[in-house]
Amino acid sequence: MSETFKIGLFIDLDGVVYKDKTPIEGSIEFLKWLDERNIPYLLLTNNSYYSSQELSERLKKRGINLKPENLFTSVNATVNYLRDINKLPDPKVFIIGSPSLENAIGSLNWKRLTQEEVWENPKEVDYLVVGYNTDLTYRKLAAACLSLNEGNPTYIATNSDVTFPTTKGLIPGAGATLAFLKACSGKDPEVIGKPNPIIGLMGLEIMRQRYGEIQELIIVGDRLESDIALADALREKLRGVKVTSVLVLSGVTRDPGNSPWKIDIVLDKLYSLKPILEENLYGGEGDVERAELSV
């Protein structure tokens, strides 16, 4: 790879690399190809059920070997964000999310409130953090709603994905929980995951620390409202970095239609990006975006 043409990639996981933990054809081979050529990439996912380390370990059991240092989940990003913004000496947090999110926030040594503690005194909540949770109860949702209506917590969400892709079809995601809380409180959270540029800027800083400056950032994903919208958001934030968006049709989005967000390339799957990168990095000139390929 030429020193004067250094690209970096943000690649989504669910619906791009795998679906319901089953690899999508050619995706693992594509990642191995990036590794062999030392092409910078980060697997940037809104998945808030696992931390990077835990996700790597679970995927390995299914034969998918992804290095934890190449994974950056909304759990990691949310904990980093909370650490950066907190000014309180002894913050109290109420969490609706996975055990991994609970444990990650626990590393901050904040007091984690139970739903019964919030039910009894909803004004005590300093931070309300909401992520993907498969064990939701009405009582927990009601406690969160009380904290929003009766108190004034800093309201944070790991991500706003309304659905989650599985081999069975789409199931409710963290965004469905946010919709419930919006209906009963009228309030919206600060969303850390895609399409908020917060997670993108954190990811870019990680790649810069490892590889140096990135001249072109390629964002690959299957969701218009998160992955492609993130590309638009980062175009507005970044100076001196070209941002190229790649939509793959192997996950949630099957037809981009008239997208309100700029799509540079549309592909059937992640592996189809390989010949485009080969041509532009090794056999041609110009930016990746010039290879206009659609399906």
Buried (B, 14 or more C-beta within 10 A) or exposed (E): EEEEBBBBBBBBBBBBBBBEBEBBEBBBEBBEBBEEEEBBBBBBBBBBBBBBBBBBEEBEEEEBEBEBEBBBBBBBBBBBBBEEEBEEEEBBBBBBBBBBBBEBBBEBEBEBBEBEBBBEBBEBBBBBBBBBBEEBEEEBBBBBBBBBEEBEBBBBBBBBBBBBBBEEEEEBBBBBBBEBBBEBBEBEBEBBBBBBBBBBBBBBEBBBEEBEEBBBBBBBBBBBBBBBBBBBBBBEEBEEBBBBBBBBBBBBBEEBEEBEBEBBBBBBBBBBBBEBBEBBBEEEEEBBBBBEBEE
